[in-house]
Amino acid sequence: MICGFLATVGMSVSAEQPDWQDVETEGKHQEVYFNAWGGDGQINAYIQWAADQVKAKYGIHLVHVKLSDTSDAVSRVLAEKSAHNHTQGSIDLIWINGANFATMSEHSLLLKDWANTLPNFQLTDPANNPAVTFDFGIPTQGMEAPWGQASLTFYYDNLAINGTANNQPPQTLAQLLEWSTHNPGRFSYPKPTDFLGMSFLKYALVSLNQEPLNQKQLNQPASTFNTDAVLLPLWDFLDKLHPSLWRNGEHFMQSGAQMRRLIDDTELSLAFTFSGPEIPAAVKRFDLPTSIRSYAMTDGSLSNTHFVAIPYNASQPQAAQLVANFLLSPEAQAHKQKAHIWGDKTVLIQSKLHSKQQTLFKTAKPHPSALPFNSIKRTLSEPHPSWVNAIIQGWEKRYGVNQ
C-alpha cells in the first residue's frame, strides 16, 4: 500500500532556501532528532560531543536516536508520508548512504538542494571531488551533506601470520585465495546479510570485474540482462575459496563482532573491518591481542562516503542544517578523525583550509595496530545499490542451504 501511495503522490520536496543568516536565526534553540546507528561506543560518544557543541553554539538540543538498522528510519518516514504527515516528521536528521539513500531518493523522502548551501560544504571542494556529490553512483542533488569516509581495512595477528608458510598476509584477492589454501580455516567472512560480509563480497566483485564493460555494468542497476555475466567471476572465486575457510565454508559467522572474537580466540589469523580505527581501539580494550596489525590490500580498498540527510517532512529543517554544517566544520572533522575519538577520515580537502585549520588535523604517532598513514593507494567505488540484493539472492541460492 505504501508503494501504491508513493506512486500517486507527486509532491515536491525541494524548498526555496533562505539566506544562511535566516537559517541560523530560525534554527537556534530547537530540538533536533538525529537518527543514527548506535552500535559503536566511540561513535556514540562522538555524537554526544557534537551535541554538546551545538548546544553551546546554537542552543540546539541534539537527540541521538540510536538505530540498529538505518532502514528502520526509512520505514518510519515512509509511514509518515502514507499518513499524510508532511510537516511534522519525527526525524530531523539521518545518517545515511547507499541503498537507504537510493530508496529515500527514489520515493522523494528527502529535502533537496540544501546541502550545497551549507557554508562548510565548499571545504569539500565539490567541483573537483565527486565523492561528495555522488552516493554509490547516484547524484545526491543537494539532499545529503558528506560526513566522513570509510574503507575496507584488513587486519591480522602478526604472531600467527609469522608462523605460516610465507610469513606475510595476502596483499590481493588472488593472494588471499592462495594464502587461504595454504592456511585452511584461518580466514572467513560473515554472511552477506551482514554489512561486513556484503562489503567483502562487493570488494571481491569489483576486483574481479576490471574489464571496462563490466565496470560500467556495476555502476548501473542490476538487471536480468547483466546479473549473470557480472556475478559469474564472483561465484567462481568463492567456489575455490570456500573449502579452505573456517569450518570448511559450511558455516559462516553472523557479524563482524563475531569475526573479531574469533581473531582474539586465535581461531582466525586474518579478518577485516570497514572501520579501521576500531582495531587499535579494540587492542586498547584488550579485546584483541597487541600483535594485531592493520593493512590495506594493494589491488584496492572498497571505499565510500557516508552522509547526513534531512527528511522532506522534518519538523526542524533549519536546525538540522545548522547541525549538518557543524559536522562539516574543520573543528568537528578534525576531532572525529582522531584515532582515540572515532578515526573516521575527513571529507574536507586540506587545500581548502587555511593554515590554522590544517593544524587541527596533525596527529601524534599512531598506535602500532592502526592502519599506517597513506596505506590506501587505490580505492574501489561501491557498485550501484541494487547489486546488494543480486549478490544476496545468488549467494543464498549457492551457499546458504546449510547456514
Secondary structure as GFF3:
##gff-version 3
##sequence-region A 1 403
A	DSSP	alpha_helix	2	8	.	.	.	ID=ss1
A	DSSP	alpha_helix	20	27	.	.	.	ID=ss2
A	DSSP	beta_strand	31	37	.	.	.	ID=ss3
A	DSSP	alpha_helix	41	58	.	.	.	ID=ss4
A	DSSP	beta_strand	61	67	.	.	.	ID=ss5
A	DSSP	alpha_helix	71	82	.	.	.	ID=ss6
A	DSSP	beta_strand	93	96	.	.	.	ID=ss7
A	DSSP	alpha_helix	99	106	.	.	.	ID=ss8
A	DSSP	three_ten_helix	115	117	.	.	.	ID=ss9
A	DSSP	three_ten_helix	119	124	.	.	.	ID=ss10
A	DSSP	three_ten_helix	126	128	.	.	.	ID=ss11
A	DSSP	three_ten_helix	130	132	.	.	.	ID=ss12
A	DSSP	beta_strand	134	135	.	.	.	ID=ss13
A	DSSP	beta_strand	138	139	.	.	.	ID=ss14
A	DSSP	beta_strand	144	151	.	.	.	ID=ss15
A	DSSP	beta_strand	153	157	.	.	.	ID=ss16
A	DSSP	alpha_helix	158	161	.	.	.	ID=ss17
A	DSSP	alpha_helix	173	182	.	.	.	ID=ss18
A	DSSP	alpha_helix	195	208	.	.	.	ID=ss19
A	DSSP	alpha_helix	212	218	.	.	.	ID=ss20
A	DSSP	alpha_helix	227	241	.	.	.	ID=ss21
A	DSSP	three_ten_helix	242	244	.	.	.	ID=ss22
A	DSSP	three_ten_helix	246	249	.	.	.	ID=ss23
A	DSSP	alpha_helix	256	264	.	.	.	ID=ss24
A	DSSP	beta_strand	270	273	.	.	.	ID=ss25
A	DSSP	alpha_helix	278	284	.	.	.	ID=ss26
A	DSSP	beta_strand	292	295	.	.	.	ID=ss27
A	DSSP	beta_strand	301	309	.	.	.	ID=ss28
A	DSSP	alpha_helix	317	327	.	.	.	ID=ss29
A	DSSP	alpha_helix	330	337	.	.	.	ID=ss30
A	DSSP	three_ten_helix	350	352	.	.	.	ID=ss31
A	DSSP	alpha_helix	355	359	.	.	.	ID=ss32
A	DSSP	beta_strand	379	381	.	.	.	ID=ss33
A	DSSP	alpha_helix	386	399	.	.	.	ID=ss34
###
